[in-house]
Structures are given as structure tokens and as C-alpha cells.
Amino acid sequence: MSTWQKFRDKLSNPIFHYGVAICSFTASSPDQLSLLLGDSVHVREECDELYFGSLANKPQVSGIFPKSFI
């Protein structure tokens, strides 16, 4: 398994990517983030086929979710 990689700008400052859920995702463990179709997310890190991020309208709600759902 790969390690989690943060998104960074050219000066190595952490940045967020933004995305929109193209389908719903139901979390099956506490470290996952449930998504509804159309949810906006801030993506902070990636690892293999997963992202780590938070809901744009609730930044305190965060977790991992599949890249293919964004």
C-alpha cells in the first residue's frame, strides 16, 4: 500500500483540491466520509484509489472516500 500524499503548490505549501460527488457513497467504517450526490468536498490527500478530505459546507466532517466517486 502506498503512503498518503498531501497536495502541495510549487512552493510546497499545502493546498486543497475541490470536487463534487458524482454519486452517493455510504461510509462503512468511522474513518470514511459519507457523500451524497452533488456534495462539494475539499480534498487534502490521496493514496492509491482513495482521497482524504472534508465536506465543503461542514469542514469538521472529514474522512476517506473513493476517488471514483468525485
Secondary structure, DSSP 8 states (H G I E B T S, - for coil): ----EE-B-TT--B--EEEE-SS-B--SSTTB--B-TT-EEEEEEEETTEEEEEETTEEEEEEEEEGGG-
